């Protein structure tokens, strides 16, 4: 019963190969510099309805992207925004 009262959240977890993961994280930070950003364990972009964390893997040449939102469409849109930056680097 109690679980039914909690809002559902949608989570996207992806990882992408990156020869220079730190450069990608810096590019994401620059691209989203006008937004609320936390710099703990990578770059966390915080919005009213979602958040995204982009971080360099500590063990592999890749970045990890985690996004959480109440709405799947919002999560998908935020993922696409981040991927546009990633593809340009």
PADRENZA-650666 format. One record per residue (C-alpha): residue number from 1; x, y, z. Coordinates in steps of 0.5 Angstrom, whole numbers. Layout:
% residues N
[r NUM,[X,Y,Z]];
...
***
This chain:
% residues 89
[r 1,[0,0,0]];
[r 2,[5,5,2]];
[r 3,[9,3,-4]];
[r 4,[3,5,-9]];
[r 5,[3,12,-6]];
[r 6,[10,14,-8]];
[r 7,[11,17,-15]];
[r 8,[15,13,-20]];
[r 9,[21,15,-22]];
[r 10,[25,13,-29]];
[r 11,[32,12,-29]];
[r 12,[37,11,-35]];
[r 13,[44,8,-34]];
[r 14,[48,8,-40]];
[r 15,[56,8,-41]];
[r 16,[60,10,-47]];
[r 17,[67,9,-50]];
[r 18,[71,15,-49]];
[r 19,[78,15,-51]];
[r 20,[79,21,-46]];
[r 21,[73,21,-41]];
[r 22,[75,27,-37]];
[r 23,[75,31,-44]];
[r 24,[68,29,-45]];
[r 25,[66,31,-37]];
[r 26,[69,38,-38]];
[r 27,[65,39,-45]];
[r 28,[58,37,-41]];
[r 29,[60,42,-36]];
[r 30,[61,47,-41]];
[r 31,[55,46,-45]];
[r 32,[51,46,-38]];
[r 33,[54,51,-35]];
[r 34,[48,56,-35]];
[r 35,[44,50,-30]];
[r 36,[45,48,-23]];
[r 37,[51,44,-23]];
[r 38,[54,40,-17]];
[r 39,[61,37,-18]];
[r 40,[61,31,-14]];
[r 41,[63,25,-17]];
[r 42,[63,28,-24]];
[r 43,[58,33,-26]];
[r 44,[51,33,-24]];
[r 45,[46,37,-27]];
[r 46,[40,39,-23]];
[r 47,[33,41,-26]];
[r 48,[26,41,-22]];
[r 49,[24,35,-25]];
[r 50,[30,31,-27]];
[r 51,[37,30,-25]];
[r 52,[43,27,-29]];
[r 53,[50,25,-27]];
[r 54,[56,24,-32]];
[r 55,[62,21,-29]];
[r 56,[69,18,-32]];
[r 57,[69,11,-30]];
[r 58,[75,10,-26]];
[r 59,[77,3,-29]];
[r 60,[75,3,-36]];
[r 61,[76,9,-42]];
[r 62,[69,11,-42]];
[r 63,[64,15,-39]];
[r 64,[57,13,-35]];
[r 65,[51,17,-35]];
[r 66,[45,16,-30]];
[r 67,[39,20,-31]];
[r 68,[33,20,-26]];
[r 69,[26,24,-28]];
[r 70,[19,23,-26]];
[r 71,[17,23,-33]];
[r 72,[20,18,-38]];
[r 73,[20,23,-44]];
[r 74,[24,28,-39]];
[r 75,[29,23,-38]];
[r 76,[30,21,-45]];
[r 77,[30,29,-47]];
[r 78,[35,30,-42]];
[r 79,[39,24,-45]];
[r 80,[39,26,-52]];
[r 81,[41,33,-50]];
[r 82,[47,30,-46]];
[r 83,[49,25,-52]];
[r 84,[49,31,-57]];
[r 85,[55,34,-53]];
[r 86,[58,27,-53]];
[r 87,[58,26,-60]];
[r 88,[61,33,-61]];
[r 89,[67,32,-57]];
***
